[in-house]
Amino acid sequence: MNINQLSDLLQAQQKIIEQIALGIPLPECLKTICQLIESIIGTPEAKSSILVLKGHQLWHGAAPSLPSAYCQSIDGMTIGNNAGSCGTSAFTDKQVIVSDIEHDLLWQDFKDIALKHGLKACWSTPIFSSRKEILGSFAIYYTEVKSPHKVHLSLIDYFTHLSGLAIERHQTSDRESDLLVSLKNTNEKIRAITSAMPDQIIVVDEKGCYVDFYGDSPQLPAKNPEGLIGQVATRGMSPEQTQSFMALIKHVLKTDEVQVCEYEMEVAKGKRCFEGRFVRVKHYLHESPDRQHILWVARDITDKKKADLRIEQLAFYDPLTDQPNRRLMTDRLQGTIDKVKRHQTIGALLFLDLDDFKRINDSLGHNVGDQLLVKVTQRLKPLLRDTDTFSRIGGDEFVIILESMEKDKNLIMDQATSVSKKLLTNLSHTFHLGNGDYRIGGSIGIKLIEDVNETTDDILKHADAAMYRAKKMGRNCYAFYEPALQELIDKRLEVESEISTAITQRHFCAFFQPQIDMQGGLIGAEALIRWRHPKKGLISPAHFIPVAEQSGHIHHLQQAVLDDSCQLILQLKEASLIDEGFSIAINISAGQFDFTLENSLVSTLDTYQLSPRHFKLEITESMLMDNIDNTVNLMHRLRDLGFRFSVDDFGTGYSSLAYLHNFPIDELKIDGSFVQQLTPGGDDTAIIDAIIAIAKQLELRVIAEGVEDDYQVNQLSLRQVDAMQGYFFARPMPASEMITWVRKSRESYVLNYDI
């Protein structure tokens, strides 16, 4: 509703209330209401009508623009479920919107009369008394097929209420007190509006919902303020702003004090900053006496805030690059140190100095040098996260603070290394300056932020020393402040590079260790990743698995194990050496247990045309504790496909009984360290006995690994373990040897033990 309509509405309200208060005859009051709403709507196609209910019949109270013949023809109509818009509205106590009279069933008995007089749409609203009794109906007819806008519905509601006042006043004299209260409320609203018109005036209720708007609307989140009525004013605010806004409303209602605050809001002309003044308004809505309301005066202070921001820019930001200067960087570095102390985490600081900058600055001039610094900033800043700080502390020196909540030093070192590589690679690309292209480089010193006793000056000094060490190492280099850390990083990078090469050259393969049931029969095998290095021979998984997980290569290793396992099963089947109960256990690391695992497993098994029932997925206890909801969902999906789950090294981790009920586990695997405690004369078997008891109670299978002698076999058989694996039966072996072993074991191998 625009300011002119609001003004007309206020004048109309005043005029109608004056007529009611002066006791003007009801027909004249109702006629005035019809004329005023038609005037505000402002179109000759709209024609209003007020019908007064007497008993069960509706009689025209006023319809100055409707044909008199039409009014006479429907006068005295009986209300009901299909009695046009007005009769149905008065019967059901609900608003009835008919946009097309000709095709609406409610008008089946009356459409010929309406269409004869050119009436094609009718929106009817029941008129209620202050006691919620039906007094009649208020209708807007249109000479064209039409649906109402929200502003129409708002006007109808407004004039319907006024119509109710008029009808009620003339029906009984004891309603005069209600009219006086309504007039008092109206006067209070008008005073509030006129006292604050220079700014945007908004009325909200105790729940923070929009109720009314006054004045122009540049400070509202929509061009059409009527469409916002009923919506929460906190829509679009951050959670923190929402909490503060609602707390302010509660405080105003509790204390009756004027409150002032600043806030940001996305409005029709963009994101703006406002100063809001909030004051309680009493008796705002007579029809809702229990609702409490707040008058909210909003003033746009965006330009003032911009000026304040400019002052801050000059104090804390480098004027050339618009990045944090040394002062702000030092403050943020202190904040990072405080977080390290508070959370026992580790951060990192990178000290970057440009190579060959002095040569360009001296030969081409300071203006070109400044252009280079700006372009360096534009190229490097987007490579960092929003949480990191990229600052220019002077000349051609830049400092990057890497925020982190990690506690693993290796992860932070990897992150700092990765960021340094990325910065130096992009820095080495050609820069176009003036009429020529130039290449520069950079040197980066890295200092981990982990010593809670170090100051900002200490960290910067150490990073600066590491940067000079990097310069001595050559062009485009980085170095850690601690030499030992640098050596560790170099070794890790070397292993990562070798893993990448080994994947390309297919040096990774699976070895298999048989699993034997208690009757001596082969039931499956565990697949174990091995690296056959052309020069170093077999490399232990402990040497490369952690690096593979952190570098993302673990998925390639998993695929190699899965492919070898599928091929082994096909070869054993082709030789008729196994039955359908044979399964291969595959270890799944934490780095693999994500949404890609399901796709990889299903795709590979489809390629080899093998059933998931040939595979057990071995996971650790710690993996079950991470991101439990997603883990449970993924495990259930895989189990529904036919895969089974075994918990590896059970008893060495959390050993929480709670998760055994929550996860779809089929098998517990007793760690070899517990099996080794089964020795003649030894009595430390409580853990094994407990694991077996738990498993049997939960109907889970139990398999023991690391079995090395016949005494352990005897003891495990007495405890009703379901299966075993270990050197006693066979060491892990390549697929070709596994096939030979299976063939020989079928011919000659029998498990012998004394029960």
Residue pairs with C-beta under 8 A, 6 or more apart in sequence:
1 9
1 151
1 154
1 213
1 225
1 226
3 215
3 216
5 40
5 151
6 214
8 36
8 39
8 40
9 40
9 155
9 158
10 190
10 193
12 36
12 37
12 39
12 40
13 158
13 162
13 186
14 186
15 32
15 36
16 29
16 32
16 33
16 36
16 162
16 165
16 166
17 162
17 165
17 179
17 182
17 183
17 186
19 28
19 29
19 32
19 166
20 29
20 165
20 166
20 169
20 179
21 179
21 183
25 170
26 61
26 166
26 167
26 170
27 61
27 62
29 166
29 170
30 50
30 61
30 62
30 163
30 166
30 167
31 62
31 64
33 48
33 50
33 62
33 159
33 162
33 163
33 166
34 48
34 49
34 50
34 62
34 63
34 64
34 65
35 64
36 159
37 48
37 140
37 155
37 156
37 159
38 46
38 47
38 48
38 65
40 155
41 140
41 152
41 155
45 142
45 143
45 144
45 146
46 140
46 141
46 142
47 63
47 65
47 66
47 119
47 140
47 141
47 142
47 143
48 62
48 63
48 64
48 65
48 138
48 139
48 140
48 141
48 159
49 60
49 62
49 63
49 66
49 71
49 86
49 138
49 139
49 140
49 141
50 60
50 61
50 62
50 63
50 127
50 136
50 137
50 138
50 139
50 163
51 58
51 59
51 60
51 61
51 86
51 90
51 136
51 137
51 139
52 58
52 59
52 60
52 61
52 135
52 136
52 167
53 79
53 90
53 134
53 135
53 136
53 137
56 78
56 79
57 76
57 77
57 78
57 79
58 74
58 75
58 76
58 77
58 79
58 86
58 87
58 90
58 136
58 137
59 75
59 76
60 71
60 75
61 136
61 167
63 71
66 117
66 119
66 141
67 117
69 117
70 113
70 114
70 116
70 117
70 119
73 113
74 84
74 110
74 113
77 83
77 84
77 86
77 87
77 110
78 87
79 87
79 88
79 90
79 91
80 87
80 88
80 91
81 88
81 91
81 92
82 88
82 105
82 106
82 108
82 109
83 91
83 106
83 109
83 110
84 98
84 106
84 107
84 109
84 110
84 114
84 122
84 124
85 96
85 97
85 98
85 106
85 107
85 122
85 123
85 124
85 137
85 139
86 96
86 122
86 124
86 137
86 139
87 137
88 96
88 106
88 124
89 95
89 96
89 124
89 125
89 126
89 137
89 139
90 126
90 134
90 136
90 137
92 126
93 126
93 128
93 134
94 126
95 123
95 124
95 125
95 126
96 106
96 123
96 124
96 125
97 123
97 124
97 147
97 148
98 104
98 106
98 107
98 121
98 122
98 123
98 124
99 121
99 145
99 146
99 147
100 120
100 121
100 145
101 107
101 111
101 114
101 115
101 119
101 120
101 121
101 122
102 111
102 115
102 120
104 111
107 114
107 122
114 120
114 122
118 143
119 141
119 142
119 143
120 142
120 143
120 144
120 145
120 146
121 141
121 142
121 144
121 145
121 146
121 147
122 139
122 140
122 141
122 142
123 139
123 140
123 148
123 152
123 156
124 137
124 138
124 139
125 137
125 138
125 139
125 156
125 157
125 160
126 134
126 136
126 137
126 138
126 160
127 134
127 135
127 136
127 137
127 138
127 160
127 163
127 164
127 167
128 134
128 135
128 164
129 135
129 164
129 167
129 168
129 175
130 164
130 168
130 175
130 178
130 287
135 163
135 164
135 167
135 168
135 171
136 163
136 167
138 156
138 159
138 160
138 163
140 148
140 152
140 156
148 156
150 224
150 226
150 227
150 229
151 224
151 226
154 226
154 229
161 287
165 178
165 179
165 182
168 175
168 178
169 175
169 176
169 179
178 286
181 283
181 286
182 286
184 283
185 283
185 284
185 285
185 286
188 281
188 282
188 283
188 284
189 281
189 284
192 201
192 281
192 295
193 201
193 214
196 214
196 295
196 297
197 214
197 215
198 215
199 215
199 219
199 297
199 298
199 299
200 213
200 214
200 215
200 216
200 217
200 218
200 219
200 220
200 297
200 298
200 299
201 213
201 214
201 215
201 295
201 296
201 297
201 298
202 210
202 212
202 213
202 214
202 220
202 233
202 295
202 296
202 297
202 298
203 210
203 211
203 212
203 213
203 214
203 281
203 284
203 293
203 294
203 295
203 296
204 210
204 211
204 233
204 249
204 293
204 294
204 296
205 211
205 291
205 292
205 293
205 294
206 249
206 250
206 253
206 291
206 292
206 293
206 294
207 232
208 232
208 233
208 234
208 245
208 246
208 249
209 230
209 231
209 232
209 233
210 225
210 228
210 229
210 230
210 231
210 232
210 233
211 229
211 284
211 285
211 293
212 229
213 220
213 225
213 226
213 228
213 229
217 223
217 225
217 268
218 267
218 268
218 269
218 300
219 265
219 267
219 272
219 274
219 298
219 300
220 228
220 267
220 268
221 228
221 235
221 236
221 265
221 266
221 267
221 268
222 228
222 268
223 268
233 245
233 296
234 241
234 242
234 245
234 246
236 265
236 266
237 245
237 263
237 265
241 263
241 264
244 261
244 263
245 263
248 259
248 261
248 278
249 278
249 294
251 257
251 259
252 258
252 259
252 278
252 279
252 280
252 294
253 280
253 292
253 294
256 280
258 277
258 278
258 279
259 277
259 278
259 279
260 275
260 276
260 277
260 278
261 275
261 276
261 278
262 273
262 274
262 275
262 276
262 301
263 273
263 274
263 276
264 271
264 272
264 273
264 274
265 271
265 272
265 274
272 300
272 302
273 300
273 301
273 302
273 305
274 298
274 299
274 300
274 301
274 302
275 298
275 299
275 301
276 296
276 297
276 298
276 299
277 296
277 297
277 299
278 294
278 295
278 296
278 297
279 294
279 295
279 297
280 292
280 293
280 294
280 295
281 293
281 294
281 295
282 293
283 289
284 291
284 293
285 291
285 293
313 319
313 322
315 327
316 324
316 325
316 327
316 328
317 323
317 324
317 325
317 328
318 324
318 325
318 391
318 392
320 370
320 373
320 374
320 392
321 373
321 374
321 377
321 392
322 377
323 377
323 381
323 390
323 391
323 392
324 332
324 389
324 390
324 391
324 392
325 391
325 392
325 393
326 391
326 393
326 394
328 391
329 389
329 391
329 393
329 399
329 401
330 456
332 389
332 391
332 401
333 349
333 389
333 401
333 449
333 456
333 459
333 460
334 456
336 347
336 401
336 403
336 449
337 449
337 452
337 454
337 455
337 456
337 459
339 345
339 347
339 403
340 346
340 347
340 449
340 450
340 452
341 452
343 405
344 407
345 404
345 405
345 406
345 407
346 404
346 406
346 407
346 408
346 409
346 412
346 448
346 449
346 450
347 401
347 402
347 403
347 404
347 412
347 448
347 449
347 450
348 401
348 402
348 404
348 412
348 413
348 415
348 416
348 446
348 447
348 448
348 449
349 399
349 400
349 401
349 402
349 446
349 447
349 449
349 459
349 460
349 463
350 399
350 400
350 402
350 416
350 419
350 420
350 423
350 444
350 445
350 446
350 463
350 478
351 397
351 398
351 399
351 444
351 445
351 446
351 447
351 460
351 463
351 464
351 466
351 467
352 397
352 398
352 399
352 400
352 423
352 442
352 443
352 444
352 467
353 396
353 397
353 398
353 442
353 443
353 444
353 467
353 471
354 376
354 396
354 427
354 440
354 441
354 442
355 440
355 441
355 442
355 443
355 471
355 475
355 476
356 439
356 440
356 441
357 369
357 372
357 395
357 396
357 440
358 396
360 368
360 369
360 372
360 433
360 438
360 440
361 368
361 369
361 372
361 396
364 433
364 434
368 433
368 434
371 433
371 434
372 431
372 433
372 438
372 440
373 392
373 396
375 431
375 433
376 398
376 427
376 431
377 390
377 392
377 398
379 426
379 427
379 429
380 390
380 398
380 423
380 426
380 427
381 390
383 419
383 422
383 423
383 426
384 390
384 400
384 419
385 403
387 403
388 400
388 401
388 402
388 403
389 399
389 400
389 401
389 403
390 398
390 400
391 398
391 399
391 400
391 401
392 398
393 399
399 460
399 463
400 419
400 423
402 412
402 415
402 416
402 419
404 412
404 415
406 412
406 415
409 448
409 450
410 492
410 550
411 550
412 448
413 448
413 480
413 485
413 488
413 489
413 492
414 492
414 550
416 446
416 448
416 480
417 446
417 478
417 489
417 493
420 444
420 446
420 478
421 478
423 442
423 444
424 441
424 442
424 444
424 476
424 477
424 478
427 440
427 441
427 442
427 476
428 439
428 440
428 441
428 442
428 476
429 439
430 437
430 438
430 439
431 437
431 438
431 439
431 440
432 438
441 475
441 476
442 476
443 467
443 468
443 470
443 471
443 476
443 477
443 478
444 467
444 470
444 477
444 478
444 479
445 462
445 463
445 464
445 465
445 466
445 467
445 468
445 469
445 470
445 478
445 479
445 480
445 481
446 463
446 466
446 478
446 479
446 480
446 481
447 459
447 462
447 463
447 466
447 480
447 481
448 480
448 481
448 482
448 485
449 459
454 462
462 481
463 481
465 481
466 479
466 480
466 481
467 479
469 479
470 477
470 478
470 479
471 477
473 479
479 486
480 486
480 489
492 547
495 543
495 544
495 547
496 547
496 551
496 553
498 533
499 544
499 547
499 548
499 551
499 553
500 553
501 507
502 508
502 531
502 533
503 553
503 556
503 557
503 560
506 560
507 531
507 532
507 533
507 534
508 529
508 530
508 531
508 532
508 556
508 557
508 560
508 561
509 529
509 530
509 532
509 560
509 564
509 734
509 735
510 527
510 528
510 529
510 530
510 560
510 561
510 564
510 565
510 568
510 735
511 527
511 528
511 529
511 530
511 732
511 733
511 734
512 525
512 526
512 527
512 528
512 565
512 568
512 584
512 732
512 733
512 734
512 735
512 738
513 525
513 526
513 528
513 725
513 726
513 730
513 731
513 732
513 733
514 522
514 524
514 525
514 725
514 729
514 730
514 738
514 741
514 742
514 745
515 522
515 523
515 524
515 525
515 526
515 585
515 703
515 723
515 724
515 725
516 522
516 523
516 723
516 724
516 725
516 729
516 751
517 523
517 722
517 723
518 717
518 720
518 721
518 722
518 723
518 724
518 751
519 751
520 749
520 750
520 751
520 752
522 578
522 582
522 742
522 745
522 746
523 581
523 582
523 583
523 723
524 582
524 583
524 584
524 585
524 616
524 723
525 568
525 584
525 585
525 738
526 584
526 585
526 587
526 618
526 705
526 725
526 732
527 561
527 564
527 565
527 584
527 585
527 586
527 587
528 541
528 561
528 587
528 732
529 541
529 545
529 557
529 560
529 561
529 587
530 538
530 539
530 541
530 732
531 538
531 539
531 541
531 544
532 538
533 539
545 554
545 557
545 589
547 553
548 554
548 557
548 591
549 589
549 590
549 591
550 591
552 591
554 589
554 591
554 592
555 591
555 592
555 596
555 600
558 586
558 588
558 589
558 592
558 600
559 600
559 604
561 586
561 587
562 586
562 600
562 601
562 604
563 604
564 735
565 584
565 586
565 615
566 604
566 605
566 607
566 608
566 610
567 608
567 735
568 584
568 735
568 738
568 739
569 578
569 582
569 584
569 608
569 610
569 614
570 608
570 610
571 735
571 739
572 578
572 582
572 739
572 742
575 739
575 743
577 739
577 742
577 743
577 746
578 742
580 611
580 613
580 614
582 614
583 613
583 614
583 615
583 616
583 644
584 614
584 615
584 616
585 615
585 616
585 617
585 618
585 646
586 615
586 616
586 617
586 618
587 618
587 648
588 597
588 617
588 618
588 619
588 623
590 620
590 622
590 623
590 626
593 619
593 623
593 631
593 634
595 634
597 634
597 638
598 634
598 637
598 638
601 612
601 615
601 638
601 641
601 643
602 641
605 611
605 612
605 615
611 642
612 638
612 641
612 642
612 643
613 642
613 643
613 644
615 643
615 644
616 643
616 644
616 645
616 646
616 666
616 667
617 638
617 643
617 644
617 645
617 646
618 645
618 646
618 647
618 648
618 669
619 645
619 646
619 647
619 648
620 647
620 648
620 649
620 653
621 647
621 649
621 650
621 652
621 653
621 654
621 655
621 656
621 659
622 653
622 654
623 631
624 631
624 647
624 654
624 659
624 663
625 654
625 656
625 659
628 659
628 662
631 663
632 662
632 663
632 664
635 645
635 663
635 664
636 664
638 645
639 645
639 664
644 666
644 667
645 663
645 664
645 665
645 666
645 667
646 665
646 666
646 667
646 668
646 669
646 703
647 665
647 667
647 668
647 669
648 669
649 669
649 671
650 668
650 669
650 670
650 671
650 691
651 670
651 671
651 674
651 687
651 691
652 671
652 673
657 694
660 694
660 698
660 700
661 698
665 700
666 700
666 701
667 700
667 701
667 702
667 703
667 722
668 691
668 694
668 695
668 700
668 701
668 702
668 703
669 702
669 703
669 704
669 705
670 688
670 691
670 692
670 702
670 703
670 704
670 705
670 721
671 705
671 706
672 704
672 705
672 706
672 707
672 726
673 706
674 687
674 688
674 691
675 688
675 704
675 705
675 706
675 707
675 708
675 712
675 716
675 726
676 706
676 708
677 684
677 685
677 687
677 688
678 685
678 688
678 711
678 712
678 715
678 716
679 711
680 711
685 715
688 704
688 719
689 719
691 702
692 702
692 719
692 720
692 721
694 700
695 701
695 702
696 702
696 720
701 722
701 723
702 721
702 722
702 723
703 721
703 722
703 723
703 724
703 725
704 712
704 716
704 721
704 723
704 724
704 725
704 726
705 724
705 725
705 726
706 725
706 726
707 713
707 716
707 724
707 725
707 726
707 727
707 728
707 729
708 726
708 727
708 728
709 728
710 728
710 752
710 753
712 726
712 728
713 724
713 728
713 751
713 753
714 753
714 754
714 755
716 724
717 753
717 755
718 755
730 741
733 741
